[in-house]
Amino acid sequence: MNHSEARLLCTVSLAPTLLQNISKREQEVLSLTAIGLNPAHIADRLYISAATVSQHLKNIRVKLNVRNTTHAVAYAITNGI
């Protein structure tokens, strides 16, 4: 097994555990981000402030251990959120 395969295996085995840490509201925010809505539009749709949306996105990045929101969206798509 090479380094890339080992890393992929580790990522795949962690996916269910990491996804369990995402709250229902964070999943909603991530899904709306994935379809292209910006924080202001997400806030309007969910009846929360844009600052709250930004905090949810930050929490998602931390929980998924990704560098930015684009990576979080890619992770979500790859793992079926």
Backbone bond lengths (Angstrom), bond angles and torsions (degrees), N, CA, C in turn:
res aa  C-N    CA-C-N  psi(-1)  N-CA   C-N-CA  omega(-1)  CA-C   N-CA-C  phi
1 M - - - 1.450 - - 1.531 107.65 -
2 N 1.329 115.89 126.36 1.462 119.31 178.65 1.532 110.38 -85.81
3 H 1.325 115.33 176.16 1.468 121.15 -176.76 1.529 112.23 -60.04
4 S 1.317 117.68 -43.18 1.466 121.30 -179.05 1.520 111.55 -63.75
5 E 1.321 116.21 -42.45 1.464 119.80 178.94 1.523 111.00 -64.80
6 A 1.322 116.72 -41.54 1.465 120.63 178.91 1.522 110.84 -63.42
7 R 1.311 116.24 -41.32 1.471 120.62 179.36 1.527 110.61 -64.93
8 L 1.338 117.16 -43.07 1.459 121.46 178.71 1.516 110.17 -62.52
9 L 1.318 117.52 -45.23 1.455 121.58 179.17 1.524 110.69 -59.49
10 C 1.314 116.71 -42.97 1.456 121.39 178.24 1.523 110.62 -62.56
11 T 1.317 117.36 -44.55 1.458 121.91 179.72 1.516 111.19 -63.01
12 V 1.325 117.11 -44.82 1.460 121.32 -179.24 1.524 110.33 -64.57
13 S 1.323 117.57 -40.92 1.459 119.67 -178.85 1.528 111.74 -69.87
14 L 1.327 117.80 -26.45 1.463 121.21 178.40 1.521 112.46 -83.82
15 A 1.316 118.35 -20.88 1.460 121.79 -172.92 1.523 113.41 -52.57
16 P 1.336 120.26 -51.54 1.469 118.26 -178.77 1.528 112.16 -61.55
17 T 1.323 117.66 -38.90 1.457 121.19 179.92 1.527 110.69 -64.46
18 L 1.323 117.07 -46.36 1.460 120.47 179.81 1.518 111.50 -64.65
19 L 1.310 117.04 -39.67 1.461 120.24 -178.46 1.523 111.50 -67.65
20 Q 1.310 117.65 -29.35 1.458 120.61 178.26 1.522 111.42 -66.58
21 N 1.319 116.82 -22.36 1.466 121.28 -179.00 1.520 112.94 -80.17
22 I 1.319 118.02 -12.64 1.464 122.06 -177.67 1.528 109.33 -85.22
23 S 1.337 115.43 123.77 1.470 119.53 -179.92 1.528 110.63 -71.57
24 K 1.314 115.43 165.77 1.463 121.18 178.28 1.532 110.16 -59.03
25 R 1.307 117.73 -43.44 1.463 121.50 -179.43 1.529 110.41 -65.78
26 E 1.325 116.91 -40.67 1.461 119.96 177.40 1.526 110.57 -63.73
27 Q 1.325 117.23 -37.24 1.468 120.27 175.70 1.520 110.99 -62.50
28 E 1.337 116.51 -40.62 1.465 120.50 177.58 1.527 110.57 -61.81
29 V 1.321 116.08 -46.78 1.472 120.86 -179.87 1.528 110.04 -61.79
30 L 1.312 116.58 -44.32 1.459 120.59 -179.68 1.529 111.28 -64.64
31 S 1.308 117.48 -41.26 1.469 121.25 178.40 1.529 111.42 -63.31
32 L 1.322 116.95 -42.80 1.461 120.49 179.18 1.524 111.06 -68.25
33 T 1.319 116.65 -34.81 1.468 120.77 175.01 1.525 109.71 -64.14
34 A 1.326 115.71 -40.98 1.474 121.02 -177.99 1.525 112.16 -63.76
35 I 1.331 117.67 -28.07 1.472 119.07 178.66 1.527 112.09 -90.30
36 G 1.343 115.96 4.05 1.452 119.52 171.16 1.511 117.25 102.85
37 L 1.328 117.75 6.59 1.459 118.73 178.77 1.523 110.34 -78.71
38 N 1.317 116.16 143.29 1.463 120.20 176.40 1.532 108.91 -88.36
39 P 1.342 117.83 167.83 1.467 120.24 -176.64 1.532 114.39 -54.87
40 A 1.313 118.23 -36.91 1.470 119.94 179.80 1.528 111.23 -65.16
41 H 1.322 117.01 -42.32 1.462 120.45 178.94 1.532 111.70 -69.46
42 I 1.325 115.99 -37.56 1.466 119.92 176.46 1.526 109.52 -63.28
43 A 1.319 116.28 -43.89 1.464 121.01 179.16 1.525 110.80 -58.42
44 D 1.325 117.11 -45.71 1.462 120.63 178.71 1.522 111.52 -61.09
45 R 1.308 116.06 -42.87 1.464 120.54 -176.84 1.528 111.76 -68.53
46 L 1.332 116.90 -36.29 1.466 120.41 -176.43 1.527 113.32 -97.47
47 Y 1.334 117.38 0.96 1.466 122.70 179.65 1.525 111.97 59.33
48 I 1.339 114.94 44.67 1.458 122.12 174.94 1.523 107.82 -132.87
49 S 1.313 117.47 171.25 1.465 119.67 -179.56 1.530 110.67 -81.04
50 A 1.320 115.48 158.42 1.466 120.73 176.18 1.530 110.31 -62.95
51 A 1.323 116.66 -33.00 1.467 120.08 177.47 1.528 110.91 -64.44
52 T 1.322 116.52 -37.65 1.465 120.18 176.79 1.518 110.89 -65.99
53 V 1.323 116.88 -40.54 1.472 120.77 176.28 1.524 109.26 -59.70
54 S 1.308 116.68 -47.15 1.466 120.62 179.55 1.527 111.20 -60.37
55 Q 1.321 116.99 -39.07 1.474 120.15 177.65 1.521 110.59 -66.04
56 H 1.326 117.24 -41.43 1.470 120.18 176.39 1.532 110.51 -59.86
57 L 1.324 116.83 -43.52 1.464 120.30 179.45 1.528 111.13 -63.33
58 K 1.316 116.36 -39.74 1.468 119.99 177.00 1.525 110.45 -63.23
59 N 1.338 116.75 -45.14 1.463 120.94 179.02 1.531 111.14 -60.76
60 I 1.328 116.35 -40.13 1.466 121.21 178.44 1.520 110.23 -61.67
61 R 1.330 116.56 -47.37 1.468 120.29 179.94 1.529 111.30 -58.74
62 V 1.317 116.17 -41.96 1.465 119.97 179.52 1.531 110.16 -66.39
63 K 1.330 117.11 -47.14 1.462 120.90 -177.31 1.523 112.67 -64.17
64 L 1.336 116.30 -35.18 1.467 119.80 -179.77 1.524 112.22 -90.02
65 N 1.327 116.14 -6.19 1.462 121.72 179.86 1.530 110.96 57.79
66 V 1.341 114.86 50.62 1.467 121.05 177.71 1.517 109.32 -119.44
67 R 1.330 116.21 160.61 1.467 120.82 -174.10 1.515 114.09 -81.55
68 N 1.322 117.83 -31.22 1.462 119.46 -176.55 1.522 110.54 -151.71
69 T 1.314 115.64 175.37 1.452 120.96 -176.46 1.524 111.75 -66.27
70 T 1.313 117.48 -34.31 1.470 120.25 177.05 1.520 110.30 -59.24
71 H 1.323 116.97 -43.65 1.461 120.52 177.50 1.527 110.91 -65.05
72 A 1.320 117.38 -37.38 1.465 120.82 178.62 1.528 110.11 -63.49
73 V 1.326 117.06 -43.19 1.462 120.99 178.61 1.528 110.16 -64.44
74 A 1.318 117.39 -43.85 1.469 120.70 177.95 1.532 110.24 -60.67
75 Y 1.315 116.94 -42.59 1.454 121.76 178.60 1.529 110.16 -61.49
76 A 1.310 115.66 -44.17 1.469 120.26 -179.55 1.521 111.49 -62.62
77 I 1.314 116.37 -44.65 1.460 120.09 179.70 1.527 110.15 -63.85
78 T 1.312 116.64 -44.98 1.466 121.61 -179.26 1.525 111.75 -62.02
79 N 1.333 116.51 -34.42 1.467 120.71 -175.38 1.523 113.96 -105.24
80 G 1.311 116.45 11.59 1.452 120.63 170.38 1.510 117.97 75.38
81 I 1.310 117.43 29.63 1.479 118.85 174.52 1.511 107.97 -76.67
